[in-house]
Amino acid sequence: MMKIKKVQSYQNLDRIHAYNAFWNQLNEEFLKEFPGALKLDMLESGYIGDAAYPFGHSVSHYETGYYKEMFEKVKQLTEFA
């Protein structure tokens, strides 16, 4: 049986967008310094924040499946490194 997710928007979207823009700038600077760095892109994964996260709902903590998929991708990236 598939569990239906209740999706709720965050209140502070302007601040979240500003933080994401800053983080993207940091990523760009890192890739300038290390152009051969391996990249892990989870932007299109479709996972959302997990309201049931043990330490409280946060924009930086996702559903359990996100971490499982990310771990598999890290394993794939490092197998050939």
N, CA, C and O of each residue as an XYZ file, in Angstrom:
324
protein
N       0.834     -1.185      0.000
C       0.000      0.000      0.000
C       0.880      1.250      0.000
O       1.767      1.383      0.844
N       0.646      2.151     -0.923
C       1.456      3.347     -1.043
C       0.955      4.433     -0.097
O      -0.239      4.728     -0.046
N       1.878      5.019      0.646
C       1.530      6.084      1.572
C       1.419      7.402      0.804
O       2.311      7.748      0.030
N       0.337      8.126      1.015
C       0.133      9.406      0.343
C       0.817     10.505      1.159
O       0.625     10.611      2.371
N       1.611     11.313      0.476
C       2.341     12.390      1.130
C       1.480     13.642      1.204
O       0.802     13.998      0.241
N       1.512     14.293      2.330
C       0.877     15.601      2.461
C       1.963     16.645      2.208
O       2.929     16.736      2.966
N       1.811     17.413      1.168
C       2.818     18.405      0.791
C       2.382     19.769      1.314
O       1.244     20.201      1.126
N       3.321     20.424      1.972
C       3.057     21.743      2.535
C       4.223     22.651      2.193
O       5.379     22.254      2.338
N       3.939     23.857      1.744
C       5.003     24.807      1.399
C       5.646     25.378      2.647
O       5.019     25.468      3.703
N       6.901     25.761      2.510
C       7.595     26.424      3.610
C       7.169     27.886      3.657
O       6.815     28.476      2.636
N       7.207     28.455      4.848
C       6.789     29.843      5.051
C       7.821     30.846      4.530
O       7.451     31.904      4.019
N       9.091     30.527      4.654
C      10.172     31.481      4.390
C      10.856     31.223      3.045
O      12.077     31.076      2.988
N      10.082     31.170      1.977
C      10.642     30.836      0.664
C      11.706     31.823      0.196
O      12.686     31.410     -0.422
N      11.542     33.110      0.472
C      12.555     34.090      0.054
C      13.909     33.777      0.675
O      14.932     33.836     -0.006
N      13.922     33.449      1.947
C      15.174     33.127      2.637
C      15.769     31.830      2.090
O      16.981     31.729      1.904
N      14.921     30.846      1.835
C      15.386     29.570      1.287
C      16.022     29.781     -0.081
O      17.082     29.223     -0.363
N      15.384     30.581     -0.932
C      15.951     30.866     -2.257
C      17.290     31.598     -2.134
O      18.211     31.332     -2.906
N      17.401     32.509     -1.179
C      18.668     33.227     -0.977
C      19.766     32.263     -0.523
O      20.892     32.334     -1.014
N      19.448     31.374      0.399
C      20.432     30.385      0.857
C      20.867     29.475     -0.295
O      22.051     29.171     -0.443
N      19.907     29.048     -1.102
C      20.233     28.182     -2.238
C      21.107     28.909     -3.251
O      22.032     28.314     -3.805
N      20.830     30.179     -3.499
C      21.647     30.954     -4.432
C      23.078     31.064     -3.915
O      24.033     30.923     -4.679
N      23.221     31.316     -2.615
C      24.555     31.395     -2.021
C      25.275     30.058     -2.142
O      26.456     30.018     -2.487
N      24.573     28.966     -1.860
C      25.189     27.638     -1.945
C      25.611     27.330     -3.384
O      26.662     26.730     -3.610
N      24.795     27.738     -4.348
C      25.153     27.542     -5.757
C      26.428     28.305     -6.111
O      27.253     27.813     -6.881
N      26.593     29.503     -5.553
C      27.829     30.261     -5.782
C      29.033     29.519     -5.205
O      30.093     29.463     -5.829
N      28.866     28.955     -4.022
C      29.953     28.173     -3.422
C      30.297     26.973     -4.295
O      31.472     26.660     -4.485
N      29.288     26.307     -4.820
C      29.529     25.168     -5.718
C      30.316     25.599     -6.944
O      31.260     24.920     -7.348
N      29.935     26.724     -7.538
C      30.626     27.220     -8.731
C      32.089     27.531     -8.425
O      32.970     27.199     -9.218
N      32.353     28.162     -7.287
C      33.739     28.470     -6.903
C      34.540     27.190     -6.683
O      35.696     27.097     -7.096
N      33.932     26.217     -6.042
C      34.603     24.934     -5.819
C      34.975     24.291     -7.149
O      36.095     23.809     -7.319
N      34.026     24.285     -8.099
C      34.276     23.642     -9.392
C      35.298     24.403    -10.226
O      35.955     23.808    -11.081
N      35.447     25.710     -9.996
C      36.518     26.459    -10.661
C      37.877     26.003    -10.144
O      38.827     25.861    -10.914
N      37.961     25.777     -8.840
C      39.214     25.331     -8.222
C      39.527     23.873     -8.548
O      40.689     23.499     -8.707
N      38.486     23.061     -8.644
C      38.643     21.625     -8.878
C      37.771     21.188    -10.057
O      36.767     20.502     -9.864
N      38.147     21.581    -11.272
C      37.292     21.320    -12.440
C      37.071     19.833    -12.733
O      36.108     19.474    -13.411
N      37.938     18.982    -12.238
C      37.777     17.552    -12.480
C      36.980     16.836    -11.399
O      36.889     15.608    -11.403
N      36.410     17.590    -10.483
C      35.679     16.974     -9.367
C      34.468     16.198     -9.884
O      33.788     16.623    -10.818
N      34.222     15.069     -9.263
C      33.026     14.297     -9.593
C      31.821     14.988     -8.987
O      31.905     15.554     -7.897
N      30.700     14.943     -9.692
C      29.496     15.655     -9.245
C      28.364     14.679     -9.012
O      28.185     13.715     -9.755
N      27.614     14.946     -7.977
C      26.440     14.162     -7.642
C      25.251     15.107     -7.710
O      25.159     16.041     -6.912
N      24.342     14.881     -8.647
C      23.207     15.772     -8.847
C      21.922     15.064     -8.434
O      21.524     14.068     -9.037
N      21.283     15.593     -7.397
C      20.020     15.026     -6.922
C      18.865     15.997     -7.139
O      17.774     15.786     -6.609
N      19.090     17.058     -7.913
C      18.062     18.091     -8.080
C      16.771     17.570     -8.709
O      15.686     18.054     -8.385
N      16.877     16.618     -9.577
C      15.691     16.113    -10.267
C      15.114     14.842     -9.622
O      14.285     14.159    -10.222
N      15.549     14.540     -8.421
C      15.128     13.287     -7.791
C      13.674     13.296     -7.323
O      13.066     12.233     -7.194
N      13.112     14.460     -7.068
C      11.706     14.547     -6.690
C      11.414     14.339     -5.214
O      10.250     14.325     -4.813
N      12.444     14.179     -4.403
C      12.213     14.002     -2.972
C      11.870     15.336     -2.315
O      12.274     16.401     -2.781
N      11.115     15.249     -1.224
C      10.707     16.457     -0.500
C      11.203     16.367      0.938
O      11.669     15.317      1.381
N      11.097     17.480      1.663
C      11.472     17.499      3.070
C      10.607     16.525      3.859
O       9.450     16.275      3.518
N      11.186     15.988      4.906
C      10.491     14.991      5.719
C      10.009     15.633      7.020
O      10.810     15.940      7.902
N       8.708     15.830      7.131
C       8.138     16.440      8.332
C       8.302     15.547      9.550
O       8.209     16.023     10.681
N       8.545     14.265      9.338
C       8.705     13.324     10.445
C      10.172     13.163     10.861
O      10.490     12.259     11.634
N      11.053     14.006     10.373
C      12.461     13.928     10.742
C      12.579     14.033     12.269
O      11.969     14.921     12.865
N      13.342     13.155     12.904
C      13.389     13.103     14.376
C      13.778     14.415     15.069
O      13.363     14.658     16.202
N      14.567     15.257     14.402
C      15.004     16.505     15.033
C      14.188     17.710     14.564
O      14.594     18.852     14.777
N      13.059     17.467     13.938
C      12.182     18.547     13.495
C      12.217     18.758     11.993
O      13.187     18.403     11.323
N      11.164     19.330     11.484
C      11.019     19.592     10.056
C      12.024     20.657      9.630
O      12.127     21.714     10.254
N      12.759     20.369      8.569
C      13.801     21.276      8.107
C      13.919     21.182      6.587
O      13.679     20.126      6.002
N      14.289     22.286      5.957
C      14.459     22.286      4.500
C      15.687     21.508      4.066
O      15.856     21.231      2.878
N      16.540     21.155      5.002
C      17.768     20.442      4.634
C      17.735     18.957      5.003
O      18.776     18.300      4.988
N      16.578     18.425      5.330
C      16.446     17.001      5.623
C      15.311     16.428      4.787
O      14.187     16.928      4.806
N      15.633     15.367      4.053
C      14.702     14.819      3.081
C      14.148     13.469      3.509
O      14.510     12.918      4.548
N      13.270     12.966      2.679
C      12.695     11.639      2.889
C      13.816     10.593      2.905
O      14.881     10.808      2.325
N      13.573      9.485      3.558
C      14.568      8.417      3.683
C      15.072      7.942      2.321
O      16.263      7.671      2.167
N      14.194      7.838      1.342
C      14.591      7.370      0.020
C      15.665      8.228     -0.618
O      16.489      7.721     -1.379
N      15.671      9.513     -0.321
C      16.680     10.429     -0.858
C      18.078      9.953     -0.467
O      18.975      9.874     -1.306
N      18.250      9.640      0.811
C      19.570      9.249      1.304
C      19.996      7.890      0.762
O      21.177      7.659      0.506
N      19.045      7.010      0.592
C      19.356      5.705      0.005
C      19.815      5.861     -1.439
O      20.798      5.247     -1.854
N      19.102      6.685     -2.202
C      19.480      6.917     -3.605
C      20.818      7.643     -3.686
O      21.660      7.307     -4.519
N      21.015      8.631     -2.830
C      22.267      9.374     -2.839
C      23.440      8.449     -2.522
O      24.484      8.532     -3.169
N      23.279      7.578     -1.542
C      24.338      6.634     -1.181
C      24.692      5.749     -2.369
O      25.871      5.517     -2.635
N      23.689      5.255     -3.083
C      23.950      4.413     -4.256
C      24.710      5.194     -5.325
O      25.616      4.655     -5.959
N      24.350      6.449     -5.527
C      25.047      7.274     -6.516
C      26.493      7.539     -6.096
O      27.392      7.544     -6.936
N      26.719      7.756     -4.806
C      28.093      7.939     -4.314
C      28.904      6.685     -4.557
O      30.054      6.757     -4.992
N      28.316      5.544     -4.281
C      29.020      4.284     -4.544
C      29.383      4.171     -6.019
O      30.502      3.778     -6.348
N      28.456      4.510     -6.915
C      28.717      4.422     -8.352
C      29.831      5.385     -8.751
O      30.718      5.016     -9.521
N      29.797      6.608     -8.241
C      30.829      7.597     -8.583
C      32.213      7.148     -8.125
O      33.198      7.354     -8.834
N      32.292      6.545     -6.960
C      33.589      6.199     -6.407
C      34.124      4.858     -6.893
O      35.307      4.575     -6.706
N      33.296      4.030     -7.506
C      33.760      2.751     -8.042
C      34.780      2.936     -9.152
O      35.689      2.121     -9.312
N      34.630      4.006     -9.915
C      35.484      4.213    -11.084
C      36.507      5.322    -10.868
O      37.280      5.638    -11.772
N      36.515      5.909     -9.685
C      37.420      7.032     -9.412
C      38.838      6.531     -9.200
O      39.745      7.328     -8.958
